[in-house]
Amino acid sequence: MANHPNRCQSGDELLARAYVRALPGVERVRVRDDGVHAYGVMPNTNETGWYFAGHVDDLVTMVRAMQDAHAR
């Protein structure tokens, strides 16, 4: 589990955390062994709670693809 502030996180985990934290309605983010979880208004609902935001590798791939698209 890597959500403790004193635990070392990889660059990919930090990138995934920053991406999810920037999504609208997200208040908190946890990076765990099974993926990234967000607390806030859940997508397609009006309810607030924890939900699965994605796997670190998938989120990093998406962020890098968006960065490449903006660089062109």
N, C-alpha and C positions, 0 to 999 in steps of 0.2 A: 504494500500500500504506500503510495507516494504523496498523500495529501497533507502530510505533516510539514509545517514550514521549515523544520530543520533537516528534513530528508532531502538528499540530492535528487534533482530531476534532470532528465536529459533535455537537450535543446528541443527535441520533437515534442516532449510532454509540455514544455513551456509554450511552444508555438500553438499546440492544440488548445491549451488552457486559455491563452489570450484570444484565440478565435472564438471559442464558445462564450467567453466572458463578454465579448463585444456584441453578441446576438441580442436583439431586443427582448426585454423582459427578464433576462438572466441576472440573478442577484449573487449566486455563489456557484463555484465550480469545484468538483472533486475529480482528480485523476487517480484511478484505481487500476489494479491489475487487469480487470475485465473491460476497461474503457473509461470514457469521460462521462461524468454525470453532472447535470446542471439543476440548480434550484431556481425556480421562477415560474412565470406563467407558462404552462405547458403548451406546446404547439397545437393549434386547432381546437383549443379549449379556452375557457375562462377561469380554469382552476390553477391554483399555485401548488407546486410540489416538486419533488425530485423526479427527474426523468433521464433516460439514457440519451446522450447527445451524439455518441459515436465512438468508434475505435480510434486510438491515437494515430495509427498509420493512415487510416482513411481520411481523417481530418487534416493531417499534414499534407497529404497528396492534394486535397482540395485547395488548401491555402496556397501551396506552391503553384498550382495550376492557375489560380486567380492572379497571383503575382506575375506569372509569365504573360498572362493575357493583358495585364495593365502595362507591362513593360514594352509591349509592341506598339 
